[in-house]
Amino acid sequence: MNEIIKPSAILLIITAVAAMLLGVVSETTKEAIAAQSAKTEQAAMEAVLPGEGLEFETLLDTANGDAPDGTISKVSKATANGELFGYVITTNPSGFSGAVVTMVGIDAEGVITGLRVLSHAETPGLGALATDPSFYEQFAGKSGKVAVTKDGGEIQAITSATITSRAVSSGATEALDWIAANGGAN
């Protein structure tokens, strides 16, 4: 009996110490991780909706408990000198291997100013090319329904990654539709 209790007690002590150390590391790094995440998000927002002196106000954020609107997880309104400049909308359409988190900048006229794929689980070398400027820069200047050429649109799909290309296009269209439905475009 002693041969079971002694190793079990040692294992319990090791596990408790490891859990305590993980908790300390988590608490110590939480603020730094949150600050870096906010900085990265701000940089992405400025990349998809470039402008001088923009102030962003969050209108919807599922991370704060708001209910998602379709695949839209975050909407921020951008103003400059008190005037509407545009919106930044984050969508999570389904790609080949899961959600393709896409951030879309849309100006006050309802035209895409920029788009970035923030995260994905797509196939390396194929769907992962959605993060390449040669793909995402095609979306700038688009409005209305955004689709790949195979679906009658203007977006050249990534070779062998049509599902990913369609997902990004779907996210862009959903962001534009949200603007239209919520009176965002002037």
C-alpha positions as a LaTeX table, in Angstrom:
\begin{tabular}{lrrr}
\hline
Residue & $x$ (\AA) & $y$ (\AA) & $z$ (\AA) \\
\hline
Met1 & 0.00 & 0.00 & 0.00 \\
Asn2 & 2.89 & 2.32 & 0.89 \\
Glu3 & 4.33 & 1.75 & $-2.60$ \\
Ile4 & 1.23 & 3.46 & $-4.07$ \\
Ile5 & 0.75 & 6.27 & $-1.52$ \\
Lys6 & 4.32 & 7.63 & $-1.55$ \\
Pro7 & 4.60 & 8.06 & $-5.39$ \\
Ser8 & 1.05 & 9.45 & $-5.49$ \\
Ala9 & 1.90 & 12.04 & $-2.82$ \\
Ile10 & 5.07 & 13.05 & $-4.66$ \\
Leu11 & 3.15 & 13.38 & $-7.92$ \\
Leu12 & 0.48 & 15.47 & $-6.16$ \\
Ile13 & 3.12 & 17.84 & $-4.75$ \\
Ile14 & 4.85 & 18.21 & $-8.14$ \\
Thr15 & 1.51 & 18.88 & $-9.84$ \\
Ala16 & 0.48 & 21.46 & $-7.22$ \\
Val17 & 3.82 & 23.31 & $-7.52$ \\
Ala18 & 3.60 & 23.28 & $-11.32$ \\
Ala19 & 0.03 & 24.61 & $-11.24$ \\
Met20 & 1.03 & 27.35 & $-8.82$ \\
Leu21 & 3.97 & 28.39 & $-11.03$ \\
Leu22 & 1.73 & 28.45 & $-14.12$ \\
Gly23 & $-0.73$ & 30.66 & $-12.26$ \\
Val24 & 2.01 & 33.08 & $-11.23$ \\
Val25 & 3.38 & 33.27 & $-14.79$ \\
Ser26 & $-0.13$ & 33.80 & $-16.18$ \\
Glu27 & $-0.87$ & 36.65 & $-13.77$ \\
Thr28 & 2.54 & 38.23 & $-14.33$ \\
Thr29 & 2.24 & 38.27 & $-18.12$ \\
Lys30 & $-1.50$ & 39.01 & $-18.46$ \\
Glu31 & $-1.14$ & 42.81 & $-18.68$ \\
Ala32 & 1.81 & 42.68 & $-21.07$ \\
Ile33 & $-0.05$ & 40.30 & $-23.37$ \\
Ala34 & $-3.18$ & 42.48 & $-23.31$ \\
Ala35 & $-1.13$ & 45.61 & $-24.06$ \\
Gln36 & 0.64 & 43.93 & $-26.98$ \\
Ser37 & $-2.66$ & 42.59 & $-28.30$ \\
Ala38 & $-4.22$ & 46.08 & $-28.17$ \\
Lys39 & $-1.17$ & 47.56 & $-29.92$ \\
Thr40 & $-1.35$ & 44.92 & $-32.67$ \\
Glu41 & $-5.08$ & 45.51 & $-33.13$ \\
Gln42 & $-4.57$ & 49.30 & $-33.32$ \\
Ala43 & $-1.88$ & 48.85 & $-35.98$ \\
Ala44 & $-4.18$ & 46.59 & $-38.01$ \\
Met45 & $-7.04$ & 49.11 & $-37.72$ \\
Glu46 & $-4.77$ & 51.90 & $-38.95$ \\
Ala47 & $-3.62$ & 49.68 & $-41.85$ \\
Val48 & $-7.15$ & 48.90 & $-43.09$ \\
Leu49 & $-8.52$ & 52.41 & $-42.50$ \\
Pro50 & $-5.65$ & 54.87 & $-42.94$ \\
Gly51 & $-6.21$ & 58.47 & $-41.90$ \\
Glu52 & $-4.80$ & 61.25 & $-39.77$ \\
Gly53 & $-6.00$ & 61.72 & $-36.19$ \\
Leu54 & $-8.59$ & 58.96 & $-36.22$ \\
Glu55 & $-10.38$ & 58.07 & $-33.00$ \\
Phe56 & $-11.95$ & 54.61 & $-32.80$ \\
Glu57 & $-15.09$ & 53.87 & $-30.80$ \\
Thr58 & $-16.16$ & 50.24 & $-30.31$ \\
Leu59 & $-19.83$ & 49.68 & $-31.19$ \\
Leu60 & $-19.93$ & 45.88 & $-30.93$ \\
Asp61 & $-17.42$ & 43.48 & $-29.40$ \\
Thr62 & $-18.17$ & 39.84 & $-28.70$ \\
Ala63 & $-15.11$ & 39.73 & $-26.40$ \\
Asn64 & $-17.06$ & 42.08 & $-24.09$ \\
Gly65 & $-20.16$ & 39.88 & $-24.14$ \\
Asp66 & $-21.99$ & 41.45 & $-27.09$ \\
Ala67 & $-23.93$ & 38.99 & $-29.24$ \\
Pro68 & $-22.29$ & 38.31 & $-32.62$ \\
Asp69 & $-23.97$ & 39.69 & $-35.72$ \\
Gly70 & $-23.56$ & 36.80 & $-38.16$ \\
Thr71 & $-19.81$ & 36.21 & $-38.32$ \\
Ile72 & $-19.09$ & 39.80 & $-37.24$ \\
Ser73 & $-17.27$ & 39.84 & $-33.91$ \\
Lys74 & $-16.27$ & 43.51 & $-33.64$ \\
Val75 & $-17.33$ & 46.85 & $-35.10$ \\
Ser76 & $-15.49$ & 50.10 & $-34.47$ \\
Lys77 & $-16.51$ & 53.53 & $-35.73$ \\
Ala78 & $-13.71$ & 55.90 & $-36.74$ \\
Thr79 & $-14.11$ & 59.66 & $-36.50$ \\
Ala80 & $-11.80$ & 62.52 & $-37.37$ \\
Asn81 & $-12.51$ & 65.92 & $-35.79$ \\
Gly82 & $-15.95$ & 64.68 & $-34.73$ \\
Glu83 & $-16.93$ & 63.65 & $-38.28$ \\
Leu84 & $-17.58$ & 60.07 & $-39.38$ \\
Phe85 & $-14.53$ & 58.77 & $-41.25$ \\
Gly86 & $-15.46$ & 55.09 & $-41.55$ \\
Tyr87 & $-15.65$ & 51.75 & $-39.80$ \\
Val88 & $-13.41$ & 48.81 & $-39.03$ \\
Ile89 & $-15.23$ & 45.49 & $-38.89$ \\
Thr90 & $-13.82$ & 42.12 & $-37.86$ \\
Thr91 & $-15.50$ & 39.04 & $-39.32$ \\
Asn92 & $-14.90$ & 35.33 & $-38.78$ \\
Pro93 & $-16.14$ & 33.51 & $-41.92$ \\
Ser94 & $-15.48$ & 29.78 & $-42.23$ \\
Gly95 & $-12.64$ & 28.78 & $-44.52$ \\
Phe96 & $-11.32$ & 25.34 & $-45.41$ \\
Ser97 & $-9.86$ & 24.60 & $-41.96$ \\
Gly98 & $-11.83$ & 26.90 & $-39.67$ \\
Ala99 & $-12.50$ & 30.59 & $-39.11$ \\
Val100 & $-10.58$ & 33.12 & $-41.22$ \\
Val101 & $-10.47$ & 36.19 & $-38.97$ \\
Thr102 & $-10.63$ & 39.16 & $-41.30$ \\
Met103 & $-10.48$ & 42.90 & $-40.51$ \\
Val104 & $-12.11$ & 45.20 & $-43.07$ \\
Gly105 & $-11.81$ & 48.99 & $-43.22$ \\
Ile106 & $-14.74$ & 50.79 & $-44.86$ \\
Asp107 & $-14.90$ & 54.54 & $-45.47$ \\
Ala108 & $-17.92$ & 56.78 & $-44.87$ \\
Glu109 & $-19.03$ & 56.22 & $-48.48$ \\
Gly110 & $-19.26$ & 52.45 & $-48.00$ \\
Val111 & $-16.09$ & 51.54 & $-49.93$ \\
Ile112 & $-13.44$ & 49.13 & $-48.66$ \\
Thr113 & $-10.22$ & 50.99 & $-47.83$ \\
Gly114 & $-8.24$ & 47.94 & $-46.76$ \\
Leu115 & $-8.46$ & 44.35 & $-45.60$ \\
Arg116 & $-6.20$ & 42.09 & $-43.55$ \\
Val117 & $-6.46$ & 38.44 & $-42.56$ \\
Leu118 & $-5.58$ & 38.49 & $-38.86$ \\
Ser119 & $-5.57$ & 34.76 & $-38.17$ \\
His120 & $-6.49$ & 31.48 & $-39.81$ \\
Ala121 & $-5.87$ & 27.75 & $-39.75$ \\
Glu122 & $-5.71$ & 27.37 & $-43.53$ \\
Thr123 & $-3.31$ & 25.08 & $-45.40$ \\
Pro124 & 0.28 & 26.41 & $-45.44$ \\
Gly125 & 1.31 & 27.42 & $-48.95$ \\
Leu126 & $-2.30$ & 27.53 & $-50.17$ \\
Gly127 & $-5.01$ & 29.16 & $-48.04$ \\
Ala128 & $-2.31$ & 30.79 & $-45.92$ \\
Leu129 & $-1.57$ & 33.01 & $-48.95$ \\
Ala130 & $-4.64$ & 35.05 & $-47.91$ \\
Thr131 & $-2.20$ & 37.04 & $-45.76$ \\
Asp132 & $-0.17$ & 38.02 & $-48.84$ \\
Pro133 & $-0.59$ & 41.61 & $-50.11$ \\
Ser134 & $-1.09$ & 40.35 & $-53.66$ \\
Phe135 & $-4.35$ & 38.80 & $-52.47$ \\
Tyr136 & $-5.77$ & 41.18 & $-49.86$ \\
Glu137 & $-4.95$ & 44.39 & $-51.75$ \\
Gln138 & $-7.53$ & 43.38 & $-54.38$ \\
Phe139 & $-10.31$ & 44.32 & $-51.94$ \\
Ala140 & $-9.45$ & 48.04 & $-51.70$ \\
Gly141 & $-11.98$ & 50.14 & $-53.61$ \\
Lys142 & $-14.67$ & 47.46 & $-53.67$ \\
Ser143 & $-18.25$ & 47.97 & $-52.50$ \\
Gly144 & $-21.54$ & 46.08 & $-52.69$ \\
Lys145 & $-21.15$ & 42.31 & $-53.08$ \\
Val146 & $-17.54$ & 41.14 & $-53.12$ \\
Ala147 & $-16.90$ & 37.79 & $-54.79$ \\
Val148 & $-14.18$ & 35.77 & $-56.49$ \\
Thr149 & $-14.11$ & 35.60 & $-60.30$ \\
Lys150 & $-15.47$ & 32.01 & $-60.25$ \\
Asp151 & $-18.60$ & 33.45 & $-58.62$ \\
Gly152 & $-18.92$ & 36.40 & $-61.00$ \\
Gly153 & $-16.89$ & 38.85 & $-58.92$ \\
Glu154 & $-13.62$ & 40.73 & $-59.38$ \\
Ile155 & $-11.41$ & 39.03 & $-56.77$ \\
Gln156 & $-8.82$ & 36.67 & $-58.23$ \\
Ala157 & $-8.95$ & 33.59 & $-56.01$ \\
Ile158 & $-5.79$ & 32.05 & $-54.59$ \\
Thr159 & $-4.85$ & 29.07 & $-56.77$ \\
Ser160 & $-6.03$ & 25.83 & $-55.12$ \\
Ala161 & $-7.56$ & 27.80 & $-52.24$ \\
Thr162 & $-10.92$ & 28.92 & $-53.57$ \\
Ile163 & $-12.68$ & 28.10 & $-50.29$ \\
Thr164 & $-10.37$ & 30.44 & $-48.38$ \\
Ser165 & $-10.75$ & 33.14 & $-51.04$ \\
Arg166 & $-14.52$ & 32.81 & $-50.86$ \\
Ala167 & $-14.40$ & 33.04 & $-47.06$ \\
Val168 & $-12.45$ & 36.30 & $-47.15$ \\
Ser169 & $-14.79$ & 37.67 & $-49.84$ \\
Ser170 & $-17.79$ & 36.62 & $-47.75$ \\
Gly171 & $-16.36$ & 38.42 & $-44.71$ \\
Ala172 & $-15.84$ & 41.57 & $-46.76$ \\
Thr173 & $-19.39$ & 41.40 & $-48.12$ \\
Glu174 & $-20.82$ & 40.83 & $-44.64$ \\
Ala175 & $-18.95$ & 43.91 & $-43.37$ \\
Leu176 & $-20.30$ & 46.01 & $-46.26$ \\
Asp177 & $-23.81$ & 44.66 & $-45.64$ \\
Trp178 & $-23.56$ & 45.61 & $-41.95$ \\
Ile179 & $-22.66$ & 49.17 & $-42.92$ \\
Ala180 & $-25.60$ & 49.36 & $-45.34$ \\
Ala181 & $-28.04$ & 47.85 & $-42.82$ \\
Asn182 & $-26.95$ & 50.13 & $-40.00$ \\
Gly183 & $-26.94$ & 53.40 & $-41.91$ \\
Gly184 & $-23.17$ & 53.68 & $-41.82$ \\
Ala185 & $-22.44$ & 54.91 & $-45.32$ \\
Asn186 & $-23.34$ & 58.48 & $-46.13$ \\
\hline
\end{tabular}
